[in-house]
Amino acid sequence: MSAIAKAVEIVGSQTALAHILGVKQAHVWSWLHIHKRSPAKYIRRISLATRGQVSDSDLLKDHER
């Protein structure tokens, strides 16, 4: 499972994560299904949204795949 997928699971839904980040749910969907990673500029905020359950380094590892 990718770190972004884990983050969505922890937060509860794509819509919930999108709301936290101030983006549309469609953006989160494309990160999950097309890009398989979140944009680098959202990494810290995603980590904070999961209260550290998904770390910055976990999200960065998605960029290495």
LINRA-V93461 format. One record per residue. N is the residue number from 0. D_CENTER is the distance of its C-alpha to the mean C-alpha in Angstrom with 2 decimals. Layout:
n=N d_center=D_CENTER
n=N d_center=D_CENTER
This chain:
n=0 d_center=11.81
n=1 d_center=8.91
n=2 d_center=6.65
n=3 d_center=3.52
n=4 d_center=6.55
n=5 d_center=7.63
n=6 d_center=5.22
n=7 d_center=6.26
n=8 d_center=9.58
n=9 d_center=10.01
n=10 d_center=9.48
n=11 d_center=11.64
n=12 d_center=10.64
n=13 d_center=8.85
n=14 d_center=11.48
n=15 d_center=10.94
n=16 d_center=7.40
n=17 d_center=9.00
n=18 d_center=11.98
n=19 d_center=10.65
n=20 d_center=9.37
n=21 d_center=12.55
n=22 d_center=11.58
n=23 d_center=12.82
n=24 d_center=11.45
n=25 d_center=12.63
n=26 d_center=10.23
n=27 d_center=7.20
n=28 d_center=9.84
n=29 d_center=10.73
n=30 d_center=7.54
n=31 d_center=7.95
n=32 d_center=11.70
n=33 d_center=13.01
n=34 d_center=11.20
n=35 d_center=9.49
n=36 d_center=7.05
n=37 d_center=5.25
n=38 d_center=8.37
n=39 d_center=9.86
n=40 d_center=10.81
n=41 d_center=7.58
n=42 d_center=7.08
n=43 d_center=9.67
n=44 d_center=8.78
n=45 d_center=5.46
n=46 d_center=7.98
n=47 d_center=10.57
n=48 d_center=9.14
n=49 d_center=9.22
n=50 d_center=12.53
n=51 d_center=12.09
n=52 d_center=11.61
n=53 d_center=8.70
n=54 d_center=10.42
n=55 d_center=10.20
n=56 d_center=12.22
n=57 d_center=10.18
n=58 d_center=7.36
n=59 d_center=10.54
n=60 d_center=12.10
n=61 d_center=10.02
n=62 d_center=11.91
n=63 d_center=15.10
n=64 d_center=15.22
